[in-house]
Structure formats: structure tokens, C-alpha cells
């Protein structure tokens, strides 16, 4: 969030220095341009494969579709941010578009966090508790979770949607967009603290803890079940995939939100600003848009087959003797069915059977 303008007469010196910082003026447009160039084609391809060739047949795929749409929405507003920063942090698109771009930017960033948390919970239940959680891993609950996520985000960001987020900085002769917030946006310091801490705790800290816990338990379960056999290659890929997703979550979202915590405490109670650091860490959160299509590739055999077909590489090398298996690494339905027939310790083992031949899932 932007630094609070505690003095209605104008921003403080730290804010003025941030708006003239050459590193920010160069880094943000470069990174945002990279995100647009990689994210839009990558997520369009992902969405095409998910919707046309796989279909929303499982909770994981529904969450992936929501994540792809979220990534595309964020990438679609980045060109406005690129022009804004290249233009010396001078906003020329008007008050309404500033609100739209700001709300879209933060809603989609936090929606990515919440959606990845939903995926981690669904994968945790499918791997660690495949039998007892089977009734909850259904499409209607996934759709409800996606709808609830967007409702939560719109409610949390409502104060931004109803406020003029542009600010005319007379000293620099520019109009900023969400880089300087009017102190009168909320009635008191207590309301500002409540608003910012609610966003940090509800939209990042709780999802962060849940995601780390779920993937840690999932990886531990998979490692403990590594008892040999021809599925070792697939199990190894599954563990590596979970580790990569967890690493992406930690590196992309954690720095930005923890810097936000330090900045808002310092700004509200000590009059100091670390907003220039926060602006730079925003780049890391946007880079997650570039990583998601690659995660889909490693998570879904269907993605691998489609991409290799378009690149002319042909079929994938088999990971096991069972070359007819088309289910993904973490298929919840496959795990549940195999657990019923082979016991909890064999949840990832066994050969293909009728009804288990193809159930695409992710993570």
C-alpha cells in the first residue's frame, strides 16, 4: 500500500525521494514488461489447455483455471503501470481508471495467494487424508471457494474502490496513482492500522502459514511412502513439484508482504517510510505470473504432451513401465481409489485400472 499522507499539505521527504528514485523508475517498467511478455502468452496457452483439453473436472483444475484468469487480469493492467512509471510516476489516465487498475492489481495479486492456498489444501487432503476428505474434494466446493475468495477480496479492498487514489504532488508537478494516499481516506490512525493489518493477516499471513504447513505435510508423506518400485521417478517428480511451488510462494509473495508490514508499522507509529523497498518487492510478487505456466507444465502430463507436440519433440519419455498412465502426479481421485484398494501406504502405487486411466489434476 502507498505511504499515508499524514500531513494533508503534501507528502513527506521520503515519499518525494521515492518518486525520484532512478532504481525504481527503471526496475518496475522492466520487470512489468517481462511479466506481460511471458505471462500473457503462457497463461493464454494454459487456459486453452485447461478449458478445452482437460476441462473443469476436478477441484485442482478449477483452481488452476481461476489462477490462470487471475494471472491474465493482472498482466492486462500492467501496461498502465509501465507507462505510469516510465512517465516519471505521472498518471494521465484519470481518477476512475486509477481506481480500476489499483484494485485489479492488488485483488489479483492476493487472489493468486488465496488460490494457491486452496490448491495446497486440496493436495494435502488428497495425499495425506484421501479417504476421509473425499466428500469435500468436489467441484462444487472448489467453485464455492473461488467465489468466496473473490467476495473476500472485494470486501477487503472496498475502501480503495470508493476513494480517489490520485494525488497531485505540486513539488514535482506530477499526479500519482496510489503512491500517495490522502490521510482523510480513513477517519483515524486506528482505522488505518486496522485496514492495513487486516489485509496483511487475512490475505497473506494466514494463507502463507496454511500453504507452508500443507506442502510440508504433503512432501513428508510422499517421502515416507518412498519404498521403492517402478513409481519412484513419478514420486520424485511429485516431491520436487511441491517443493518448487512452495519455493515460488515464499520467494514471490513473502518479501513484499513482510516489507509491507515493516513499512506500515514504521509509517503509522514512527513516521518513517520504507515504501521504496516495498515498491521494488512488488516486482517479485508479479513474477509469480511467469512461473505459473511452468508449474502447470511440470504438474500435468497433458500440458507436457501438448507443448512437446507444438514444439515438435514428440512423445514424453516414460517414467515407469506403465506407459499408458495419463493421470497427473497428484490426482486426488487416483489417490483415493488406490488407497481404498491397496491401503494408505500404497496411495501412489499400483498400475492403471478402469476408471483411473485419466484424471488430470495439479499439485
Phi, psi and omega in degrees: 000153182290160179291140182284132177274088184292329176259115185301337183292337179165169180288161181277179183295323180298321178292318178297320178294322177298318181291344178252008183288118183293329180297317179293320181297333180265315187295314184297310178298323181295311182292316179298323177295318177300317179299316180297315184294325181269318189289316185296306177295322181296316181282331173296316177297317179299315181295322178297314179294316182297316186278320187268320188258342178247307180085153180284068185263350181218160178302320182298318180292323177298316177296322179294320177298315178299321180292320178295316178298319178299315179298319180293321179295320178294316180296330183289336179264351181295326177304326176294320178293321180298311180296320181301312182285325176294335181269024178072035182060034180251116184271125184242006188261001176093166185295314185296314181292329175298316178296317181297313182295318181295311180296318179297319181299307184283325178297318182286327176295313180286333175294324176299317179298311182293323179292318177296328175294317177300319179295318180297321178294316180297320179289322177300313179296320182292329183266314187271323181231062187294329184275307185292338183259004186301322183292337181269343181268069180233161186297321184294327178287325177294316177298319178296322179295319178295315178297318178296324178298313181292323177296318178298316182295315181296324177292318182292326183263008181303320178302330177285322184293331185261007185242144172288113185266000176275153181210128180271115179265100185297324184297330181251355181057046177226163174244116181271159175236105178063020172259341173225122180255137178292135178300332182280001178300322175235153192288340186203169176299321179299319179292322176297314179298317179297316181298310184288320179291327177296316178298315181296312184287312187284322186261349177230303190298310179297311176301323179298311180297316180298316181297313179299315181296316183294314181288327175297314179295322180295313180297318178300316179298316181293320179293322180290335180271004181282085184249025178090182180104176187280000179260013182298322180297317179292322178295320179297317177298322180296316179295317179297321180297314179299320179294320180294318179297316179296319179296319178298319179297315183291317185282328183276317189257328185296311182302315182300316185282328176288325174295323176301318179299312180298317182296314186288327175294315180294322184286318184285324190246343183234358177072017179251154184233133171240031185293330178297324176290319179299318180298321179291323180287345173300330178301320181296318181295324180287333180297340177301330178300327180283333184279329186303314179300326178289325175296317178301320182299313182284338183275330187239124177297328178299318177299315181298315180297316181296313183294316179296326178295316181290330179272354177080025181267352179078205186286160176281145170293140184285142177272346185208179179289340182270085185282352182270353183288131181241358181287155184278179188295327188238035184297118183295318182294320178297316180299316182295314183295319180290326178296323180295324186265333187241355180096158185301326183288346183248029187297335182252014185244175178102166181262171182296146180223162177303135180091345180246007188295320184214105175220094184289136176208180183218156178059000000 
